[in-house]
Amino acid sequence: MGTHLLDVVSTDQHTVKPWFNGKIDFSPVVKDLAPQGFPLIGGRIEYLSGRAGAALVYQRRKHIINLFTWPSMASDAKESRLSRNGYNELQWKDASMTYWAVSDLGLAELQQFRELCMN
């Protein structure tokens, strides 16, 4: 992981999503979850397993949520949950994209975030 949280700083999904154009080879889904208490604060490029992915950064009170996304591969797990070093990690995929949400936020609220992302 890099040493910075954001490459593009914005709460506007219509600023963050186009920022990724030409920087990665897919278009990430960027949702406005502020009305549900999870405001977008920006994004960055992150390298995962040797390929560039999108890291969307959301906030819940003082907690940061990193939502990593990249095109799904057959080897990606359908869903998983991990807890380590005080962080919760939730992984899921849809037909074409894989997602990892990572935060020190409590598991119940991180699961709520995942459900909002999946809708």
N, C-alpha and C positions, 0 to 999 in steps of 0.2 A: 504494500500500500504506500501511496505517496505520503508526503508530510503535510499536505494541505487538505482542507475540508471541501473547498469549493473552487471550481474554475469559472463558473457563471453564478452570480449572486442575483437571485430574483425570486419573488413570490408568485410570479406570473407564469403559468404553464405555457403560454404562448410566446414567452421569451426563452424559457429553458429548453423546450422541445426543439425549436429550430436551431439552437446553438449547437446541437449535436450533428447537424447536417454536414457531411463531408469529413467528419472527424471519426465516425464509426460507420460500419457497413450495414446498419439497420436503423430503424426509427423507433426509439423507445416510447412506450405509452407513458404520458405524464399527466397525472390526475390532480385536480384541485380538490384537496381533502380538508381545506381550511374550515369549511362550515361544520365538519365533523370533529374538529379539534386537532387536526394534523396538518398544519400549514407547510407548504413547500417552501424551502429556503434557497434552493439552487441545485446544482449538479456538477459533476466532474467526469472525466474519463478515468476508468480504472482498468488495470490489467489483471485478468483472472484466467488462470490455467493457460497462459501464453497468448491470450487474445484480448483485444480491447472490448470493454463493456461499458455500459452507462451506469453511473452511480447517481441516483436521485436522492437528495437529502431533504428529509422532512423533520419536523420538530413536534414534540408533545411536551408542553410546559418547558422544562429546562433539559429534556432528554432529546438527543439526536437519534434519528433513525436513518441508517444508510440502506437504500433499496437498490441492490445490484441487479442488473438485468442484461441478458444476452440471448441470442437465438438458441432454442433447445436443440440438444443432440440426443440420440437414442439412449446414450449412457447416463443421462441426467435422471436422478431419482424423481419420482412423481411428487413426493412430499416427504419432508423430514423436519425434525425439531431437535435442536441442540442447545445446551446451556454450558458455558465455560467461562471461567475467569470473570464472572459477574455480568456476562452478556448473554442474551437470548438470541438465537438464530432460527429463523423459519424459512424453509425452502419449499417452493411449489412451482409447478409449470402448467401452462395451458398448451394448446395445440402447437404453438410456435415459439413461445418464449419461456425462459427459466428465470425465476426471481429468488433472491435471497434478501430477507429483511434482517438487519443486525442492529441491536440496540441494547443499552442497559435498562431500558424500559421494562416494567414487569411483563411477564408472559401473557397475562390476560389482555392487557392493552395492546401488546404487539400482535396478538391474534386478532383483535378487533381491527387493527391497521391492515392486516393481511386480508381480512374479509372485505374491507372497503376497497382495497386494490383489486380484488378479484371480481367485483361487480362492475 
